[in-house]
Amino acid sequence: MPDFNIKFIRKLSDSNNSNKMLIDKLTARRMPSLLGNKFEDLSENSQKDVIKWVIKDNGLQTKEDDLQTLLKKSHREIDFYYRMVSADIEVRSAQAFREFHTDNSGKICKINVQNSNGKVTTGTGYFLSKTLIITCYHVIYGEGPSHDNPQEITIDVPYTRGGTSDSSRSISGWSVIRYGVIKSGGSPLIHSMSPSLPLSEETGNWNGRAPTEDDRLDYCLFEIDESDRAGQWTMGFQGSLQDVMASTPFRIFYELDRILPKIKKPVTLYEADELHHVSVVANTLTTDLTLDPKPAGSIRDYSTQFKRIRYGDGELLYKGDSGAPLTNTNNEIIGLHNALTGDNKNQAIPIGYIINHIRDHATPNAITALKGEWFN
């Protein structure tokens, strides 16, 4: 694993005084006229050139938009930025990926779907096994009557997040693994799926009604691709210049105080009539992939015909939360969040219906992977 933080900071900073930034030999090779100059004595344009070359020549993966935003900052803002150091690092080493990679079973993830028009939408997913993920059908294929085949799907799995356990230093960090998915004929391979209901049935009143079609469970089962491991592990950290320079990447990431917990497999495959009045938590991820479990009240209504349960206050959940695993007080998955109803309730599909449908309709490879864990 590259010793990224020390290299990054020392290219810009004299260790004795964060305001006495020096031009190192690497940068001098790019701009020989600057050799020996102090960073603070350079023109604003030269300072920005230095920052740009240091970031790029250290192999740091900085988004172009973020880099341009940084380069537009004033002298004062740039100086402050490097006293409070923050960096996002993409580790390209397959060896580093294998060292950190673990079994994903029970983990929550963020799903990014690019459709045929290039538009990217997001949802949430849950790992039924090491490689198999379930999410909502409409996350992958879109909502409403129009059906849009996904062109690309990527999966972001948050692994660690939090502060270091050493109270004498103040460094926070995070790490995320990004996967692609297994494809067939150039398109994502879907092992099993069941479409959503028409919108009026999905979000409308159940009284005196029956669904127009049975077993429309709004779920999709697909598989991550573990074959290409290089370049998929992304890390970030933030802390004071003094604290970060006194540490190492291994200390930062091995001392993170929280490895994101797994969600348990249920003791029984719950169906709608078994969940009335159960207290639930909606396990969501924020846009920066922080785990955000939301107490969401209790199951207020259910329908065995529609195979849905409704719970809590719909204002708690958002569009990107579709597919979020719903858990009971024992942290067992009991369903997948899939909709906000017309009367402002959250809705989910009980896990029992989804697993039974997978058992009866999935590809042989998926059934083999789940057999013994989820069904006999």
C-alpha positions as CSV (number, residue, x, y, z in Angstrom):
1,M,0.0,0.0,0.0
2,P,1.5,3.4,-0.9
3,D,2.6,5.6,2.0
4,F,0.3,8.3,0.6
5,N,-0.3,10.7,3.4
6,I,3.4,11.4,4.4
7,K,4.4,11.7,0.7
8,F,1.5,14.0,-0.1
9,I,2.0,16.4,2.8
10,R,5.8,16.6,2.7
11,K,5.8,17.6,-0.9
12,L,4.1,20.8,0.2
13,S,5.2,21.4,3.7
14,D,8.2,21.9,5.9
15,S,7.6,19.6,8.9
16,N,8.6,22.4,11.3
17,N,6.2,25.0,10.1
18,S,3.1,24.5,8.0
19,N,3.3,28.1,6.7
20,K,6.9,27.5,5.4
21,M,6.0,25.4,2.3
22,L,8.9,24.5,0.1
23,I,9.2,23.5,-3.5
24,D,10.7,20.0,-3.6
25,K,12.8,18.5,-6.3
26,L,9.9,16.8,-8.0
27,T,8.1,20.0,-8.6
28,A,11.4,21.8,-9.5
29,R,11.8,19.3,-12.3
30,R,8.4,20.5,-13.7
31,M,9.2,24.2,-13.0
32,P,13.0,24.7,-12.5
33,S,12.6,28.4,-12.0
34,L,10.9,27.8,-8.7
35,L,13.7,25.8,-7.1
36,G,14.5,27.1,-3.7
37,N,11.5,29.3,-3.4
38,K,9.2,29.2,-0.4
39,F,5.6,28.4,-1.3
40,E,4.2,31.5,0.5
41,D,6.5,33.7,-1.7
42,L,5.1,32.4,-5.0
43,S,2.5,34.1,-7.1
44,E,-1.0,32.8,-6.7
45,N,-0.8,31.1,-10.2
46,S,2.5,29.5,-9.4
47,Q,1.1,28.2,-6.1
48,K,-1.8,26.6,-7.9
49,D,0.6,25.0,-10.5
50,V,2.6,23.5,-7.6
51,I,-0.5,22.0,-6.0
52,K,-1.7,20.6,-9.3
53,W,1.7,18.9,-10.0
54,V,2.1,17.5,-6.5
55,I,-1.3,16.0,-6.5
56,K,-0.9,14.4,-10.0
57,D,2.7,13.3,-9.6
58,N,2.0,11.5,-6.3
59,G,-0.6,9.4,-8.2
60,L,-3.5,10.7,-6.1
61,Q,-6.9,10.2,-7.7
62,T,-8.4,13.6,-7.5
63,K,-11.6,14.3,-9.4
64,E,-11.1,17.0,-11.9
65,D,-14.0,19.1,-10.6
66,D,-12.6,18.9,-7.1
67,L,-9.2,19.9,-8.3
68,Q,-10.5,22.9,-10.2
69,T,-12.5,23.9,-7.1
70,L,-9.4,23.8,-5.0
71,L,-7.3,25.8,-7.6
72,K,-10.0,28.5,-7.6
73,K,-9.5,29.1,-3.9
74,S,-7.7,32.2,-2.6
75,H,-4.1,32.1,-1.1
76,R,-5.6,32.2,2.4
77,E,-8.1,29.3,1.7
78,I,-5.4,27.2,0.2
79,D,-3.1,27.7,3.2
80,F,-5.9,26.7,5.5
81,Y,-6.8,23.7,3.4
82,Y,-3.3,22.3,3.8
83,R,-3.2,22.8,7.5
84,M,-6.4,20.7,7.8
85,V,-5.4,18.0,5.4
86,S,-8.0,16.0,3.6
87,A,-7.4,13.5,0.8
88,D,-9.2,10.8,-1.1
89,I,-6.9,8.0,-2.3
90,E,-7.6,5.2,-4.7
91,V,-5.5,2.2,-4.0
92,R,-4.6,0.5,-7.2
93,S,-2.8,-2.5,-5.7
94,A,-4.6,-5.8,-6.0
95,Q,-2.6,-7.1,-3.0
96,A,-4.0,-4.3,-0.9
97,F,-7.5,-5.1,-2.0
98,R,-7.1,-8.7,-1.1
99,E,-5.8,-7.8,2.3
100,F,-8.8,-5.7,3.2
101,H,-11.5,-7.5,1.3
102,T,-13.9,-9.6,3.4
103,D,-17.1,-11.6,3.0
104,N,-19.9,-9.1,2.1
105,S,-22.7,-11.3,3.4
106,G,-25.2,-9.2,5.4
107,K,-23.8,-5.9,4.3
108,I,-25.6,-2.8,3.0
109,C,-24.4,-1.1,-0.2
110,K,-25.1,1.8,-2.6
111,I,-26.1,0.9,-6.1
112,N,-25.3,3.2,-9.1
113,V,-27.2,2.5,-12.3
114,Q,-26.5,4.1,-15.7
115,N,-29.3,3.7,-18.2
116,S,-29.2,3.8,-22.0
117,N,-29.4,7.6,-22.0
118,G,-26.4,8.0,-19.7
119,K,-28.5,9.1,-16.7
120,V,-27.3,7.7,-13.4
121,T,-29.7,6.8,-10.6
122,T,-29.0,5.4,-7.2
123,G,-30.6,2.9,-4.8
124,T,-29.7,0.7,-1.9
125,G,-29.0,-3.0,-1.7
126,Y,-28.3,-5.9,0.6
127,F,-25.9,-8.8,0.2
128,L,-27.7,-12.2,0.6
129,S,-24.3,-13.9,0.1
130,K,-20.7,-13.0,-0.5
131,T,-21.5,-11.9,-4.0
132,L,-25.3,-11.8,-4.5
133,I,-27.2,-8.6,-4.0
134,I,-30.9,-7.8,-3.8
135,T,-32.5,-4.5,-4.4
136,C,-35.7,-3.1,-5.9
137,Y,-36.6,-3.9,-9.5
138,H,-37.4,-0.2,-10.1
139,V,-33.9,0.8,-8.9
140,I,-32.4,-1.2,-11.9
141,Y,-35.1,-0.8,-14.5
142,G,-36.8,2.5,-13.6
143,E,-40.3,3.4,-12.4
144,G,-43.5,3.6,-14.3
145,P,-44.5,1.8,-17.5
146,S,-41.3,2.6,-19.4
147,H,-38.7,-0.1,-19.1
148,D,-35.1,0.9,-19.4
149,N,-32.4,-1.7,-19.5
150,P,-29.4,-0.8,-17.4
151,Q,-26.1,-0.3,-19.2
152,E,-23.7,-0.2,-16.3
153,I,-24.2,-1.0,-12.6
154,T,-21.5,-0.3,-9.9
155,I,-21.7,-1.2,-6.3
156,D,-20.2,0.9,-3.4
157,V,-19.7,-1.0,-0.2
158,P,-18.7,1.1,2.8
159,Y,-16.2,-0.8,4.9
160,T,-14.8,1.4,7.7
161,R,-15.8,4.8,8.9
162,G,-15.0,6.7,12.1
163,G,-12.2,8.2,14.2
164,T,-9.0,6.6,15.3
165,S,-9.0,4.9,18.7
166,D,-5.9,6.9,19.8
167,S,-7.4,9.8,21.8
168,S,-4.1,11.8,21.5
169,R,-4.7,12.2,17.8
170,S,-7.7,13.5,15.9
171,I,-8.0,11.8,12.5
172,S,-11.2,10.6,10.9
173,G,-11.3,8.3,7.9
174,W,-13.4,6.1,5.7
175,S,-12.9,3.4,3.1
176,V,-15.2,2.1,0.4
177,I,-14.9,-0.8,-2.1
178,R,-16.4,-0.4,-5.6
179,Y,-17.4,-3.4,-7.6
180,G,-18.7,-3.9,-11.1
181,V,-21.3,-6.6,-11.7
182,I,-21.2,-9.9,-13.7
183,K,-22.4,-9.4,-17.2
184,S,-23.9,-11.6,-20.0
185,G,-23.8,-10.5,-23.6
186,G,-22.5,-7.0,-22.5
187,S,-25.4,-6.4,-20.1
188,P,-25.7,-6.9,-16.3
189,L,-26.6,-10.6,-15.6
190,I,-29.9,-10.7,-13.6
191,H,-30.2,-14.0,-11.7
192,S,-33.9,-13.4,-10.7
193,M,-36.4,-10.5,-10.7
194,S,-40.0,-9.6,-10.2
195,P,-41.4,-6.3,-11.5
196,S,-43.1,-3.7,-9.4
197,L,-46.9,-3.2,-9.3
198,P,-48.5,-0.4,-11.4
199,L,-48.0,2.9,-9.5
200,S,-51.6,3.2,-8.5
201,E,-51.5,-0.2,-6.9
202,E,-48.0,0.2,-5.4
203,T,-48.8,3.4,-3.6
204,G,-52.7,3.4,-3.4
205,N,-55.3,2.3,-0.9
206,W,-55.7,-1.5,-0.4
207,N,-59.3,-1.4,0.8
208,G,-61.5,-3.7,-1.3
209,R,-58.9,-4.1,-4.0
210,A,-56.7,-6.9,-5.3
211,P,-53.5,-6.7,-7.4
212,T,-54.0,-7.1,-11.1
213,E,-51.1,-9.5,-11.2
214,D,-49.7,-11.9,-8.6
215,D,-46.1,-12.0,-7.4
216,R,-45.0,-8.6,-8.5
217,L,-42.5,-8.2,-5.8
218,D,-40.3,-5.3,-7.0
219,Y,-37.0,-7.0,-6.5
220,C,-33.9,-7.8,-8.5
221,L,-31.0,-10.3,-7.8
222,F,-27.6,-9.8,-9.4
223,E,-23.9,-10.5,-8.6
224,I,-20.8,-8.5,-8.1
225,D,-17.7,-9.1,-10.2
226,E,-14.7,-9.9,-8.0
227,S,-12.3,-10.7,-10.8
228,D,-10.9,-7.2,-11.4
229,R,-9.7,-6.2,-7.9
230,A,-7.1,-3.6,-8.7
231,G,-8.1,0.0,-8.2
232,Q,-11.4,-0.7,-6.4
233,W,-10.4,0.2,-2.9
234,T,-10.9,3.9,-2.1
235,M,-9.8,5.5,1.2
236,G,-10.1,9.0,2.6
237,F,-8.9,10.8,5.8
238,Q,-9.0,14.1,7.4
239,G,-7.1,15.6,10.4
240,S,-4.8,18.3,11.5
241,L,-1.4,18.5,9.7
242,Q,0.4,17.6,12.9
243,D,-1.7,14.5,13.7
244,V,-1.6,13.1,10.1
245,M,2.1,13.6,9.7
246,A,2.7,11.7,13.0
247,S,0.7,8.7,11.7
248,T,0.8,6.2,8.8
249,P,-1.9,4.9,6.5
250,F,-1.9,1.6,8.3
251,R,-2.3,3.2,11.7
252,I,-5.2,5.4,10.4
253,F,-7.2,2.6,8.8
254,Y,-6.5,-0.2,11.2
255,E,-7.5,2.0,14.1
256,L,-10.8,3.2,12.7
257,D,-13.1,2.6,15.6
258,R,-16.0,1.2,13.6
259,I,-16.2,-1.5,11.0
260,L,-19.7,-1.3,9.6
261,P,-21.9,-4.0,11.1
262,K,-23.7,-6.7,9.2
263,I,-27.4,-7.2,9.2
264,K,-28.5,-10.7,10.3
265,K,-30.3,-13.3,8.3
266,P,-33.8,-13.7,9.8
267,V,-34.7,-16.7,12.0
268,T,-37.8,-17.2,9.8
269,L,-38.7,-16.0,6.4
270,Y,-41.3,-13.4,7.5
271,E,-44.4,-12.7,5.5
272,A,-46.8,-9.8,5.8
273,D,-49.2,-11.2,8.4
274,E,-46.3,-12.1,10.7
275,L,-45.1,-8.5,11.0
276,H,-48.0,-6.5,12.2
277,H,-47.0,-4.0,15.0
278,V,-43.3,-5.0,14.7
279,S,-41.0,-2.1,15.5
280,V,-38.6,-1.5,12.5
281,V,-35.4,0.3,11.5
282,A,-34.7,1.4,7.9
283,N,-31.0,0.9,7.2
284,T,-30.0,3.6,4.8
285,L,-26.8,5.2,3.5
286,T,-26.2,8.9,3.2
287,T,-24.8,10.4,-0.1
288,D,-21.3,10.1,1.4
289,L,-21.9,6.4,2.3
290,T,-22.3,6.9,6.0
291,L,-24.5,4.3,7.6
292,D,-27.8,5.9,8.7
293,P,-30.1,3.6,10.5
294,K,-33.5,5.3,11.0
295,P,-36.0,4.2,13.6
296,A,-39.1,4.1,11.5
297,G,-41.9,3.3,13.9
298,S,-43.9,0.0,13.6
299,I,-45.7,-1.9,10.9
300,R,-49.1,-0.2,10.8
301,D,-50.8,-2.1,7.9
302,Y,-50.2,-5.1,5.8
303,S,-51.7,-7.0,2.8
304,T,-51.2,-10.7,2.1
305,Q,-52.8,-10.1,-1.4
306,F,-50.4,-7.3,-2.3
307,K,-47.6,-8.9,-0.3
308,R,-46.6,-5.5,1.2
309,I,-46.3,-4.0,4.7
310,R,-46.6,-0.3,5.5
311,Y,-44.9,1.5,8.4
312,G,-43.8,4.7,10.0
313,D,-43.6,8.2,8.7
314,G,-42.7,8.4,5.0
315,E,-40.8,11.7,5.4
316,L,-37.9,9.7,6.9
317,L,-37.0,8.0,3.6
318,Y,-35.9,9.3,0.2
319,K,-35.7,8.2,-3.4
320,G,-32.2,6.7,-3.1
321,D,-33.3,4.6,-0.2
322,S,-35.3,2.1,-2.4
323,G,-33.9,-1.4,-1.6
324,A,-32.8,-0.4,1.9
325,P,-33.1,-3.5,4.3
326,L,-35.7,-3.1,6.9
327,T,-34.8,-4.8,10.2
328,N,-36.5,-5.6,13.5
329,T,-35.2,-5.0,17.0
330,N,-32.9,-8.1,16.7
331,N,-31.2,-6.6,13.6
332,E,-32.7,-9.3,11.4
333,I,-33.7,-8.3,7.8
334,I,-37.5,-8.5,7.5
335,G,-38.0,-6.7,4.2
336,L,-36.9,-4.3,1.5
337,H,-38.1,-0.7,1.5
338,N,-39.7,0.0,-1.9
339,A,-42.1,3.0,-1.9
340,L,-43.7,6.0,-0.3
341,T,-47.5,5.6,-0.3
342,G,-50.1,8.2,-1.2
343,D,-51.0,8.7,2.5
344,N,-47.4,9.3,3.4
345,K,-46.4,5.9,4.8
346,N,-43.3,3.9,4.0
347,Q,-43.8,0.6,2.3
348,A,-41.7,-2.6,2.1
349,I,-41.8,-6.1,0.6
350,P,-41.4,-8.8,3.3
351,I,-38.2,-10.9,2.9
352,G,-40.1,-14.2,2.9
353,Y,-41.9,-13.5,-0.4
354,I,-38.6,-12.5,-2.1
355,I,-36.6,-15.5,-0.9
356,N,-39.4,-17.9,-1.9
357,H,-39.6,-16.3,-5.4
358,I,-35.8,-16.6,-5.7
359,R,-35.9,-20.3,-4.7
360,D,-38.4,-21.0,-7.4
361,H,-37.2,-18.7,-10.3
362,A,-33.5,-17.9,-9.9
363,T,-30.7,-19.2,-12.1
364,P,-29.1,-22.5,-11.1
365,N,-25.9,-20.7,-10.0
366,A,-27.7,-18.4,-7.7
367,I,-29.8,-21.2,-6.2
368,T,-26.6,-23.2,-5.5
369,A,-25.0,-20.1,-3.8
370,L,-28.0,-19.5,-1.5
371,K,-29.0,-23.1,-0.8
372,G,-28.4,-24.1,2.7
373,E,-28.3,-20.5,3.9
374,W,-31.6,-19.2,2.8
375,F,-33.6,-22.3,1.8
376,N,-33.2,-26.0,1.6
